[in-house]
Structure formats: structure tokens, C-alpha cells
Amino acid sequence: MKLNLKRPLAFFDLEATGINVGADRIVEIAVLKAMPDGAEIVKTWRVNPEMPIPLQTSLIHGIYDEDIANEPTFKVLANEIAEFIGDSDLAGYNSNKFDIPMLLEEFLRADIDFDMSQRKFVDVQNIFHQMEQRTLKAAYKFYCQEDLVNAHAAEADVIATYKVLLGQLEMYKETEFESKQGVKSVPVVNDVDALHVFTNINKPVDFAGRMVYNDQDEVCFNFGKHKGKTAQQVFAAEPSYYAWMKNGDFPLYTKKKLDEEWAKFNAKKNENRAPKPQNTVPQDRPQYKKPQPKPQPDKPAQPINTDMLEQLKMKFGK
């Protein structure tokens, strides 16, 4: 099928140092430019992000620091990329939430005025999610081949959820799954422990996703300026962050788990604090005592003489 285009449609995808649009940087950009006459032009650029790529991110997209060490920065490439895209409309997968915002950030840092006012945006993921809805009703129809009656009534929904899991176990019992890290397995099995591991993708600590476990099972923050850092690292560098979260609009369970990490941090800090030396004197050594001044013997009273009378007269003017 040929796309019905009035002007070019640029499909593009970014690989980056992370998913924080404001803080992370592009390491690779690929653009497929679909032309109105049916032609397709593809270009790819590797980019030096001028910051380290976290290992967890490299394991996902396969680009490591040494791979882009000698590549040009985005600022050097910005004009070339902007000219290639030209006045094309833009398309991508989850592009409205990630790729477009990150591309615009990079253009702004490079002082490129990439005009978006007349462009159209096609997010292919949104077509998928809306046409193949991720509701319980849609899942029940897909896995159980039945229509869900009384949807959103608690009892009907919980029975449907139970039946959907049974249908999933039957449908995927021998289905191979490949993770983003390239690990292949058959994860949907009739075992609660295995299902727990497979369905808790982000390994949440507080279930709101504000704190998660990393690969070393350390508690890390999963948002904001300290995203990816362990709680212990953040508390050591910025203790006030704890108070900020406690006073912030966070779920109570998040604050409960935050308190647990704060208590661990302080307990560890107290363990590492060296005990103060005690100023004690061994019992077998005599204690030092400050010498007291010796009492001076009283001088005998002197008889009044002529000199004494003259001094008194000068003092009192008599």
C-alpha cells in the first residue's frame, strides 16, 4: 500500500542516554522520509551526547560510550538534520510523548528554530492502543471470546479478571518472550512466583513508581532530578530531599517507604561515626591535682609615722 501524502512524512526514532526529555541527550537518530511519489529516503546519525550513557540504557539499545566518543555533537549535526527533515510532517512510535519533545529540546539547545506550527504528527502507538484497547472488557473479549456484561461492577470485573488470567495461561503456555535485553524465556506459566517476576516490570518499591529497585536490589528514586540514584546516595548528598518529599504531595505509602530508607540511612551513619575518646585516668596512676598557693603569714601592724600622715593628707586634701 502506498501512503496518500501531500508532502513528505518523516518517520523518526531516537536512542538516548535515558528517558528524561529535559536532562538526557540523543545518541542516535534515524529518519525514514516517505515522499509523495512513493520514494523512501533513510538517513541515520550517531551523536556524541557529551555525557556518559548509563550502563542500563546501553544494555537496551546497544550503544556504549566508546561507540559515540568520536561522533559529532548534536549541535554540529543540527542544521543537517533539520534540512533533511525539511517541512515534512512527523511520525513515530510513542513519538508524541518522547521523540518529538526530545528532538525539540536538542534543536533549542543548538539554537535551531525548528518550526512546528504547520506540521502534522502521527503517533503509531496511539493507533495501536486505541484500536486494540487495553481495557478489561477488551481483554475479556480477546482471551475468553465473550462479551463482558456489567463491566465496572466490582464482582463482574473481578470474575472477568480471574478468567482472563486463565485464558492467558492457556494461550501463552508455550510462547517464547524476548526481553529488551535480548533474554529469551517462556514467562507466562502456571506459577505465581514466575508471574510475579514477569508482571512487576519496574520492580516498584512503593507501587506508585516513585521508588524502584535497581539490578542490585537497591532502592532508587524513579522521578525528578535524582532519577536512577539510590536513596542512600541522595540522602548523603542532599539530606533536605527527605523533608521535601515528606512535605510534598506524595502517597502515604510512598512516604512510609521513604521513612524506612531514611531510618536505614541514619542507622548506617551512626554505625560509621567513630566513638569519642573518654577522658579517664587509669586507677593505678595518681590523679594530677593543681597545686594550691601557700598561705602567706600575716605581717605585723606598723606604727603610724610622719610619712604615712603626709600620704593621707595628700590623698584627702587635708
Solvent accessible surface area in square Angstrom, and as a share of the most:
residue,aa,sasa,rsa
1,M,241,1.08
2,K,132,0.56
3,L,85,0.42
4,N,152,0.78
5,L,35,0.17
6,K,203,0.86
7,R,67,0.24
8,P,18,0.12
9,L,15,0.08
10,A,0,0.00
11,F,64,0.27
12,F,8,0.03
13,D,73,0.38
14,L,7,0.04
15,E,52,0.23
16,A,6,0.05
17,T,1,0.00
18,G,17,0.16
19,I,125,0.63
20,N,51,0.26
21,V,37,0.21
22,G,48,0.46
23,A,57,0.44
24,D,19,0.10
25,R,63,0.23
26,I,0,0.00
27,V,0,0.00
28,E,36,0.16
29,I,0,0.00
30,A,35,0.27
31,V,1,0.01
32,L,61,0.30
33,K,28,0.12
34,A,9,0.07
35,M,49,0.22
36,P,49,0.31
37,D,110,0.57
38,G,40,0.38
39,A,46,0.36
40,E,121,0.54
41,I,77,0.39
42,V,93,0.54
43,K,75,0.32
44,T,77,0.45
45,W,19,0.07
46,R,89,0.32
47,V,1,0.00
48,N,34,0.18
49,P,7,0.05
50,E,134,0.60
51,M,70,0.31
52,P,102,0.64
53,I,10,0.05
54,P,67,0.42
55,L,119,0.59
56,Q,98,0.44
57,T,24,0.14
58,S,2,0.01
59,L,86,0.43
60,I,90,0.46
61,H,39,0.17
62,G,44,0.43
63,I,3,0.02
64,Y,75,0.28
65,D,62,0.32
66,E,130,0.58
67,D,61,0.31
68,I,6,0.03
69,A,57,0.44
70,N,150,0.77
71,E,62,0.28
72,P,51,0.32
73,T,30,0.18
74,F,11,0.04
75,K,128,0.54
76,V,107,0.62
77,L,15,0.07
78,A,1,0.01
79,N,89,0.46
80,E,75,0.34
81,I,0,0.00
82,A,18,0.14
83,E,135,0.60
84,F,32,0.13
85,I,0,0.00
86,G,29,0.28
87,D,88,0.45
88,S,0,0.00
89,D,20,0.10
90,L,1,0.00
91,A,1,0.00
92,G,7,0.07
93,Y,112,0.43
94,N,46,0.24
95,S,1,0.01
96,N,65,0.33
97,K,158,0.67
98,F,35,0.14
99,D,4,0.02
100,I,16,0.08
101,P,40,0.25
102,M,0,0.00
103,L,1,0.01
104,L,50,0.25
105,E,57,0.26
106,E,8,0.04
107,F,2,0.01
108,L,122,0.61
109,R,81,0.30
110,A,11,0.08
111,D,118,0.61
112,I,32,0.16
113,D,137,0.71
114,F,20,0.08
115,D,80,0.41
116,M,39,0.17
117,S,83,0.54
118,Q,130,0.58
119,R,28,0.10
120,K,133,0.56
121,F,93,0.39
122,V,58,0.33
123,D,9,0.05
124,V,59,0.34
125,Q,34,0.15
126,N,55,0.28
127,I,98,0.50
128,F,82,0.34
129,H,76,0.34
130,Q,121,0.54
131,M,148,0.66
132,E,96,0.43
133,Q,105,0.46
134,R,156,0.57
135,T,67,0.39
136,L,54,0.27
137,K,114,0.48
138,A,31,0.24
139,A,27,0.21
140,Y,14,0.05
141,K,106,0.45
142,F,120,0.50
143,Y,36,0.14
144,C,26,0.15
145,Q,127,0.57
146,E,92,0.41
147,D,99,0.51
148,L,19,0.09
149,V,108,0.62
150,N,106,0.54
151,A,37,0.29
152,H,175,0.78
153,A,48,0.37
154,A,86,0.67
155,E,126,0.57
156,A,22,0.17
157,D,31,0.16
158,V,95,0.55
159,I,81,0.41
160,A,1,0.01
161,T,72,0.42
162,Y,138,0.52
163,K,87,0.37
164,V,11,0.07
165,L,72,0.36
166,L,86,0.43
167,G,15,0.15
168,Q,51,0.23
169,L,23,0.12
170,E,110,0.49
171,M,86,0.39
172,Y,63,0.24
173,K,110,0.46
174,E,148,0.66
175,T,65,0.38
176,E,113,0.51
177,F,91,0.38
178,E,97,0.44
179,S,32,0.21
180,K,161,0.68
181,Q,101,0.45
182,G,41,0.39
183,V,97,0.56
184,K,123,0.52
185,S,52,0.34
186,V,67,0.39
187,P,18,0.11
188,V,20,0.12
189,V,51,0.29
190,N,135,0.69
191,D,67,0.35
192,V,122,0.70
193,D,110,0.57
194,A,35,0.27
195,L,25,0.13
196,H,109,0.49
197,V,112,0.64
198,F,67,0.28
199,T,92,0.53
200,N,45,0.23
201,I,146,0.74
202,N,104,0.54
203,K,78,0.33
204,P,35,0.22
205,V,9,0.05
206,D,4,0.02
207,F,153,0.64
208,A,53,0.41
209,G,24,0.23
210,R,90,0.33
211,M,0,0.00
212,V,20,0.11
213,Y,82,0.31
214,N,25,0.13
215,D,97,0.50
216,Q,129,0.58
217,D,98,0.51
218,E,81,0.36
219,V,16,0.09
220,C,5,0.03
221,F,1,0.00
222,N,48,0.25
223,F,29,0.12
224,G,40,0.38
225,K,137,0.58
226,H,15,0.07
227,K,75,0.32
228,G,57,0.55
229,K,88,0.37
230,T,16,0.09
231,A,1,0.00
232,Q,55,0.24
233,Q,106,0.47
234,V,1,0.01
235,F,0,0.00
236,A,72,0.56
237,A,86,0.67
238,E,48,0.21
239,P,72,0.46
240,S,73,0.47
241,Y,9,0.04
242,Y,39,0.15
243,A,49,0.38
244,W,134,0.47
245,M,0,0.00
246,K,68,0.29
247,N,130,0.67
248,G,21,0.20
249,D,151,0.78
250,F,25,0.10
251,P,64,0.40
252,L,151,0.75
253,Y,92,0.35
254,T,0,0.00
255,K,33,0.14
256,K,107,0.46
257,K,36,0.15
258,L,0,0.00
259,D,52,0.27
260,E,65,0.29
261,E,13,0.06
262,W,61,0.21
263,A,60,0.47
264,K,118,0.50
265,F,24,0.10
266,N,39,0.20
267,A,52,0.40
268,K,122,0.52
269,K,88,0.37
270,N,85,0.44
271,E,140,0.63
272,N,113,0.58
273,R,154,0.56
274,A,84,0.65
275,P,127,0.80
276,K,173,0.73
277,P,133,0.83
278,Q,145,0.65
279,N,156,0.80
280,T,106,0.62
281,V,74,0.43
282,P,70,0.44
283,Q,190,0.85
284,D,128,0.66
285,R,155,0.57
286,P,124,0.78
287,Q,130,0.58
288,Y,189,0.72
289,K,168,0.71
290,K,159,0.67
291,P,103,0.65
292,Q,146,0.65
293,P,118,0.74
294,K,172,0.73
295,P,129,0.81
296,Q,150,0.67
297,P,115,0.73
298,D,140,0.73
299,K,185,0.78
300,P,106,0.66
301,A,104,0.80
302,Q,134,0.60
303,P,107,0.67
304,I,126,0.64
305,N,81,0.42
306,T,98,0.57
307,D,99,0.51
308,M,75,0.33
309,L,104,0.52
310,E,91,0.41
311,Q,124,0.55
312,L,93,0.46
313,K,116,0.49
314,M,160,0.71
315,K,154,0.65
316,F,130,0.54
317,G,69,0.66
318,K,174,0.74
